[in-house]
Amino acid sequence: MLFKGSGVAISTPFTEDAINFDTFGKLIDFHLENGTDALIVCGTTGEPSTMCYDEKCSLIDFAVKRVQNRIPVIAGVGGNNTADVIKCAQNAKDSGANAVLAVTPYYNKCTRRGLIEHFLKLANTVDLPIMIYNVPSRTGVNLTADVFDELSEHKNIDSIKEACANISQIAEVARLTRNKATLYSGNDDHVVPVLSLGGMGVVSVLANIMPRYMHDMVMAYLEGDTQKACDMQLAVNPLANALFCEVNPIPVKTALRLMGFEMGPFRLPLTEMEEKNYDLLVQQLKDFKLI
């Protein structure tokens, strides 16, 4: 498996017109020092949809060099143009990334056959482990358990980040593929339920601000202390929900600013938080003594 524990979908700090690599390096160091088990670069939380191709390449390259093989670096390469996804994945391999994360193609919403051919083309062209990302609330298309079952027969299709929010579907994914692929939670409020179905961890937004907590919660479950893990999950869910009171990554990037990281501006169409949501977030951060 790619990793066991908590992988962070790391936020990307910007200046007015570029990536702030100084702060990005500090964020990576923060995770290396606080138990994060894998680094996911250019995932949704990293705002790749507002970055050009060269920026994404440079961000992945920087992360690989900074991490120096201490934990896996998984490069987000997903898109709705298969040729572009392959190009991004090949660049990630050339940079030394350990794996790629590829979301289901959005907007053009391909058929079942289109999903299978898209991911098989990627798997056949780029020899890296692939984590498929299913998040129908964002993409408008749901990768069902039977589709992933078929895809998981390929040696390069390693795992799924499951964020469909349908526990019955996730259970079916686990039933069909538990001996062929690794299951990761894609939602911070569902980590323990997914672990109970055989999951090995989470690709987390919350880990941006609470890396040690998320690592400890997953490891508590995997090491047999299910009550501790359950208690931690229930305790942290109000903060997890606050991080999604507006579209991700607006709240988590705001939280990182409040914690002292120079995250810089959002790139349009993302904007600053509404006042009432900001106040909710601040209160949750105070409750957890993060600010």
Disulfide bonds with the S-S distance in Angstrom:
none
